[in-house]
Amino acid sequence: MPGSPTRAFPLTVAGADLKNQIAAKAAELGFATTGFTRASLPPERLAWLQDFLAQGRHGGMGWMAERVDQRAHPQVLWPEALSVISLGFSYAPEGNALDNLTKPKVGNISVYARNRDYHDIVKGKLKHLAQFIATRGEGVKVFVDTAPVMEKPLAEQAGLGWQGKHTNLVSRSHGSWLFLGEIYTTLELAPDAPERDHCGSCTACQTACPTQAFPAPYKLDARRCISYLTIEHDGPIPREFRAGIGNRIYGCDDCLAVCPWNKFARAGQELKLAARPDLTAPVLAELAVLDDAGFRRKFAGSPIKRIGRNRLVRNVAVAIGNSGEVGLLPVAEQLAADDDTVVAEAGRWAMKKLGIRLSPISSWNNPFHKLIK
């Protein structure tokens, strides 16, 4: 790997007044927190990324292995960049993010995906802030999880928080509920002090994971992560993880929700991200019968639309199998006959799971007995 480009910073950089103006504008746009850092990362970040990839812990996300230099060295992505403005946008939920996990007839959607796609909303706000900076004649580029940018290390370096044992950013003021965005700029801004780790001896996020996706603190194996399995993973979900998935049909909030620092978080204020009633506790039987057109209508403008009908309904089939609701057997049977082979496999699995829950006597009288043997 080539080393990070070297760039000498002058003795005079933009003063506190400009930084305060940028932070004030960011707050006006709804950002909860703003920090400033240089457009560089220490060598250990590259080493961490290389180890993560070498262990295969990125699973099928091949794009993570591409453009490694640009991830580890911001100035490789954009040589003119001198500073990074890191911003956090709160999406903290009103209530308990895990309430649905005890309701077997409904699916649980990750808090961030219960309304509009945050990429569009946060990027729009970033563009407004970038325009404010560009009026000074400076270059700017904005990013929201859409480019080879190591968002969490940059946010930690800019003082927004620290990467917790679940590898996500944790803020002392906003807990684990922050969307991150960055503005790379040719402005020379004095860097803020990085935040130090405040996890201490807490292991709540590690023990909360239903599929044991953390081989060690501060290390994640995406191949075991429910968010990866239900969103990024194509094909059948490995059977060893299906029981742990429960009724989580898009993403997982468990490791985030149990973080003790969330007690300081205030509910997010962006109305476009407020949970839609039909996505707060969606009925599994209704989601299971969606065809492609119905899926597109229901999830227009939602991040869920990106995974497509088949992948979502595959997840729904797994949730039905985990539900213990024998009344959902006809729905599972319908899924078992789906045109998509992955959905059909999940449907057959669900039928077997529900059938096993019948008593030996009643199962012989069940019309689905021959199908679930």
CORZI-V575120 format. One record per pair of residues at least 12 apart in sequence whose C-alpha atoms are under 6 Angstrom apart, sorted by sequence separation. I is the first residue (numbers start at 1). GAP is how many residues later the second one is. D is the distance in whole Angstrom. If there is no record, write none. Layout:
i=I gap=GAP d=D
i=I gap=GAP d=D
This chain:
i=213 gap=12 d=5
i=335 gap=12 d=5
i=336 gap=12 d=5
i=211 gap=13 d=6
i=295 gap=14 d=6
i=332 gap=15 d=5
i=152 gap=17 d=6
i=292 gap=17 d=6
i=332 gap=18 d=6
i=332 gap=19 d=6
i=230 gap=20 d=6
i=352 gap=20 d=5
i=351 gap=21 d=6
i=227 gap=24 d=4
i=227 gap=25 d=5
i=288 gap=25 d=6
i=46 gap=26 d=5
i=226 gap=26 d=6
i=326 gap=28 d=6
i=314 gap=29 d=5
i=317 gap=29 d=6
i=321 gap=29 d=4
i=317 gap=30 d=5
i=324 gap=30 d=6
i=321 gap=32 d=5
i=40 gap=33 d=6
i=162 gap=33 d=6
i=211 gap=33 d=6
i=321 gap=33 d=6
i=40 gap=34 d=6
i=158 gap=34 d=6
i=159 gap=34 d=6
i=161 gap=34 d=5
i=210 gap=34 d=5
i=39 gap=35 d=6
i=159 gap=35 d=4
i=162 gap=35 d=6
i=158 gap=36 d=5
i=159 gap=36 d=5
i=144 gap=37 d=5
i=157 gap=37 d=4
i=143 gap=38 d=6
i=156 gap=38 d=6
i=143 gap=39 d=5
i=156 gap=39 d=6
i=142 gap=40 d=6
i=142 gap=41 d=5
i=141 gap=42 d=6
i=39 gap=43 d=5
i=141 gap=43 d=5
i=39 gap=44 d=5
i=140 gap=44 d=6
i=38 gap=45 d=4
i=39 gap=45 d=5
i=140 gap=45 d=4
i=37 gap=46 d=6
i=38 gap=46 d=6
i=139 gap=46 d=5
i=37 gap=47 d=5
i=139 gap=47 d=5
i=208 gap=47 d=6
i=36 gap=48 d=6
i=138 gap=48 d=6
i=36 gap=49 d=5
i=35 gap=50 d=6
i=205 gap=50 d=4
i=35 gap=51 d=5
i=167 gap=51 d=5
i=34 gap=52 d=6
i=165 gap=52 d=5
i=166 gap=52 d=6
i=34 gap=53 d=5
i=165 gap=53 d=4
i=33 gap=54 d=6
i=33 gap=55 d=5
i=32 gap=56 d=6
i=31 gap=57 d=6
i=32 gap=57 d=5
i=31 gap=58 d=5
i=249 gap=66 d=5
i=249 gap=67 d=6
i=4 gap=69 d=6
i=86 gap=69 d=6
i=247 gap=72 d=4
i=246 gap=73 d=6
i=246 gap=76 d=6
i=71 gap=77 d=5
i=70 gap=78 d=6
i=71 gap=78 d=5
i=71 gap=79 d=6
i=176 gap=80 d=6
i=92 gap=85 d=5
i=91 gap=86 d=6
i=175 gap=86 d=5
i=90 gap=87 d=6
i=175 gap=87 d=4
i=90 gap=88 d=5
i=89 gap=89 d=5
i=88 gap=90 d=5
i=89 gap=90 d=5
i=175 gap=90 d=6
i=88 gap=91 d=6
i=173 gap=91 d=5
i=174 gap=91 d=4
i=88 gap=92 d=5
i=173 gap=92 d=6
i=87 gap=93 d=6
i=87 gap=94 d=5
i=86 gap=96 d=5
i=85 gap=97 d=6
i=85 gap=98 d=5
i=84 gap=99 d=6
i=84 gap=100 d=5
i=83 gap=102 d=6
i=81 gap=103 d=6
i=81 gap=104 d=5
i=82 gap=104 d=5
i=81 gap=105 d=5
i=83 gap=105 d=6
i=80 gap=106 d=6
i=82 gap=106 d=6
i=236 gap=106 d=6
i=37 gap=121 d=5
i=36 gap=122 d=5
i=35 gap=123 d=5
i=35 gap=124 d=6
i=108 gap=139 d=6
i=107 gap=140 d=5
i=108 gap=140 d=5
i=109 gap=140 d=6
i=107 gap=141 d=6
i=108 gap=141 d=6
i=109 gap=141 d=5
i=110 gap=141 d=5
i=107 gap=142 d=6
i=110 gap=142 d=5
i=110 gap=143 d=6
i=37 gap=154 d=4
i=36 gap=155 d=5
i=36 gap=156 d=5
i=116 gap=156 d=6
i=116 gap=157 d=6
i=115 gap=158 d=5
i=115 gap=160 d=5
i=114 gap=161 d=5
i=115 gap=161 d=6
i=114 gap=162 d=6
i=57 gap=164 d=5
i=58 gap=164 d=5
i=59 gap=164 d=5
i=57 gap=165 d=5
i=114 gap=165 d=5
i=94 gap=173 d=5
i=14 gap=174 d=6
i=93 gap=174 d=5
i=13 gap=175 d=5
i=14 gap=175 d=5
i=92 gap=175 d=5
i=106 gap=175 d=6
i=107 gap=175 d=6
i=13 gap=176 d=5
i=92 gap=176 d=5
i=106 gap=176 d=5
i=13 gap=177 d=6
i=91 gap=177 d=4
i=106 gap=177 d=4
i=107 gap=177 d=6
i=90 gap=178 d=5
i=106 gap=178 d=5
i=105 gap=179 d=6
i=116 gap=185 d=5
i=117 gap=185 d=5
i=116 gap=186 d=5
i=117 gap=186 d=5
i=115 gap=187 d=6
i=104 gap=219 d=5
